[in-house]
Amino acid sequence: MRRTERATQPRTGRLVITRWSAIQVFLGLMFSVSCHADGAAIAKTGAGAVPACQTCHGAAGEGLAQAGFPRLAGLGAPYMQRQLAAFADGTRVNDVMRPIAKALSDAQRVDVSTYYAALPAPAAAVSTAPASSMATSSAPVSAGSALATRGRWADQLPACEQCHGPGGRGVGPDFPPLAGQSASYLANQLNAWKTGARPPGPMGLMSVVARKLSEAEVLAIAEHYAALPAKEVR
């Protein structure tokens, strides 16, 4: 009788562990679904004084290239949360986004970031030129490809893909994908780093990089990445 009791005890323990694991998975899924639901509501209808995100960023988070509003679909959630925090505290200067980000609670920022991170990135590349137009640039589009893939080491200017990955697919939570963003948005951000209107990012890299680029090179790099298919970073 004692042998039977001892033999059945490990099985009971494993059963308890299995059930607890199942409960943890279930709770995790429920939390994820709740975040997606709350984030979807903010994105589609807004929340209180916060307008619907899709008004500027598109129904599927694809962005609005003509107006310079970036795509959010498929970007990393931690990255988007940090950008919302920067908008809210004014370290990233944007008159449109600051009041919106300030009106969102920390939990709402997490929810809406989680929602957009789960959306598929648009399949088609965006090739809308910046407002100043490539026609005014003296640098050919191929110059953007060269800087993106090889950099310019004579000026200690690293290749964009050293941080943002091959094809601008993005790397981890700190270096977002560039591929598939509109050229106008990318050019605006490089200029914001030049002027200090946007925090320099990890190790202060982006302000240093941007200040080494001419206006023509900024436009060329922006066009290069806008012409690439979008990638997703979770």
N, C-alpha and C positions, 0 to 999 in steps of 0.2 A: 504493500500500500504506500509506504514511504517512497519507494523508488518511483512509483507512478506520479506522486505529487511533485517530486523533484524534476521529473522528466517534463511535466506540463508547465512548470513555472517559466522557463525561457520562452516558450511559445506565447504565453500570456503577456510577457513583457514586450515581445516583438509586436503583438497585436495592439497593445496600448500605444507603442511608438508609432506604428503605422497609422492608427486612427488620429493621433495628434498631428502627424505630418499632413494628413489629409485635411484636417481642420485648418492648419496654417495655410495650406495652399488655397483653400476655399476663402479664408478671410482676406488673403492677398488679392485674389481675383475680385472679391467684392469691393475692396478698397480701390483697386484699379478701375473697375467699372464706375464707381462713384466719382472718381476724379475725372474720368472721361466725360461723364454726364454733366458735371458742373462746368468743366472746361468748355464743352460743346455749347452749353447754354450761354456762357460769356461770349464765345466766338460768334454765335449766331444771332443772339438777341441783346447782348450787353448785360450789365448788372448795375442797377441804380444810376449813378451819374456816368458810368462807363458805357460808351457806345459799342455796338457790335464790332468785333475785330474784323469781321468779313467786309465791312464797309470799305476798308482800305486795303486789306490783305487778301481779298477774294474769297469766294464761297468755299473753295477747297484749299485755302491757304497758299494759293499759287502766286500771290502778290499782284501788284498793279504796276507793270513795267513803265507805262507811259508817265505815271506820276512819281515814279521812284520809290514806291512802297515795296519792300522786299517780300519774297516768299518765305513762309514760316513752315510749311509742310515738310516734314522729314528732318528738320534741324534738331540738334540735341536739346533735350529738356533742361539740363543744368545750364547750358549756354544761354538759353532764352530767359531763364530765371534771373541770371546775373545781369542781363541787359535791362530787364524790367526794373531791377533794383537800381541800376545806374541811372536810368531815366528818372526814377522817382527821387533820388537824392541829388540830381542835377550834375553828376560827374559826366554823364553823357548828355550833351545838350541837344534837345529837340523840343520845340515849342508844342508840337502836336502830342508827342508821347508822354511828356512829363506829367500833365494833369491826369492822364489816363492811368499811368503806372502808379501814381500816388494814391489814386482812388481805389486801387486793388489791394486787398489784404494779402499777407504773405501766402495764405492758403490758396487764394484765388490765383495768384501768380503761378503757384505750383500746378494747379489744376489746368489752367489754360496752356501752360507750357507742355504739360504731359499730353494734352489733347492734340496739339499741333505736331508734337514729336511723333505721334502714332499715325499721322496722315501720310499717305504715299507722296513722295516728291513727284512733281510733274514730269512726264516722260519727255516732252519736247523741250528743246533748248530755247532760251530767250535771247533774241538778237537785237532788241531795241537799243539804239545808240543813245549816249548821254545827250542831255539837252543842248550842250554846246556843239554836238555833232562831230563825228570823226572827220568830216570834210574839212574842218579847220585845223586838223592835226597834221604835222609834218612827219609823224612817225607812222610807218605802215603797220597793219595789224600783226604781221609776223614779228615785229619788235615786242609785242605783248607776249607772244608765245615764247620768245627767247628769254625774256625776263622771268616769266613764270616757271620755266623749266631749267634755266641755267643761271639766272641772276647776272650780276656784273661784279665780279670779284675784284676788279681794279679799284672799285669804289666801296669795297666791303659790303656789297648789296647781295644778300642771299637770294636764291630762287624761291619764289612763292611756295612751290610744292615741297620745299624742305620742312615747312610747318603744316601746310594745308593738305599735303598728300598728293600723290600722282593724280592728274586729272582734276585737281581741286575738290576731291571727294570729302575732305575734312578729316581731322585726326583728334579723337577724344573730345573731352568737354571744353577745351580751351581754344581749339582751332577749327572754326566752323567750315562747312563746305562753301566753296565759292562758285562751283559749276552750277549754271542754271539761274543764278541771280541776274537781275537786269543790269545792263551796263551803267545806266544812270545811277542806280543805287550804289554799285561798287565804286564808281568814280566819286560820288558824294562822300562815301566813307573814307576813302583815301585822303580826300581834301580835308575832312573833319579831323583826321589824325595829324595832318600838316598844321592845322591851326590850333590844335589842342581842344577842339570841341568834343572829342571822344577820348576816353581813357586809353592809354597806350597799350594796355593788355599785358599778357605775361612777359616778364623781364623787360618791359618797356619797349618791346621790339617794333610795334607798328608805327609809332611816331617817328622813330629813327629811319625806318624803311621808307615811309611816305615822303619824308623831307628830302630824300635822295632822288626822287622821281620828278621829272619835268611834267608839265601839264600834258604834253603829247604822250608821254609814257604812261601816265595815269589812264588816259583814255584808251590806249592800246591794250593795256592789261585788262581793263574792264571789259572791252569788247571780246578779248580772248576767252575769258571765263564765261561771259554771257552766252557764247556760242557753243559751249560744252553742255552735254546732257546733265541734268541735275542728279545729285547723289543724295543718299540718306545717311544720317548719323544718329544713332539711338543713344 
